[in-house]
Amino acid sequence: MTLPASNAPLPALKTRKALKTLSPGDLLEVHCTDPLSAIDIPALIQETGDKVEITERTQAHIVFLIEKANPAKAAATLRE
């Protein structure tokens, strides 16, 4: 999913919406240009219990590779 020129909170909101359509184990690659997404998306992932597999940051963009968690495992992780 590419989110060029989207400013906060749109990258996090669109990422949340996209994650809801995935099955556990699926991967979502998110490309952002907003520097605040480096804070917002990891905070979202912590809240949802999913997992950021890879984060790549350059001066022009930030890429996140996110794995959709199993709901039972995510709930257990959030309780810890």
N, C-alpha and C positions, 0 to 999 in steps of 0.2 A: 504494500500500500504506500503510495507516494503522496505526501502532504506538503507540496511546495507552497511557500508564502502563506501558510496557515499559522496564525498566531495563537498563543495561549488563550483559552483552554482547548481550542479545537483539536490539536493533535491528540491530546489525552482522551477527549470525548469520542473522537472517531476511532481511536484504538480500542476503547472500551466496547463500543458498538460492534466492531469487527471481531473481537474476542468472543462475544456472545454467540457468534455463528459457528465457532470452531468446536471440534471434538477434542477430548483429551489426547495429548500427544501431537496435535497439529502445530505447525509453526506459522507464525505471522512475522513478516519482514516489514518494518515500518521505516520509511525515509522521511526525515523532517528537516526543515531549515530554521525553525524557531529555536534559539538557544535555550529558552526556558523548558523545552521538551526534555532536556537532559535531567531536569528535576522532576517535571510533572509525570513523565511516563514511568520512571522507576517507582515513584510514589504510588501510582495507579497499580502497578504490578505487585507491590507489597500489599496493597489493599485487597486485590483479587486473589492472591495466592498463586498466580501464574509465575513463570520463571523467565528472566532475561538470560538468554543463552550467550549472546554476543552484543556488545555495544561498540560501534566504530564511530569515531568523531573526527571530522576534518574541519577546516575553517568554513567550508561551504554547507556542510550538512551533518546530520547525525543519523545513524542507522541502528535500529534495534532488531534483534532476532528474538522473538518471544515464543516460548512453548506454552501452550494451553495445558493447565494442570488438570489432573483428575479431581473432581469436586470433593471427594472424600479426603484425599491427601491435602488439598488446599485448606480445607476446614481444620484439619489436624495441625497444619503448619501455623495457621493464624491463632490457634489456641495456645501455642507454645510461648 
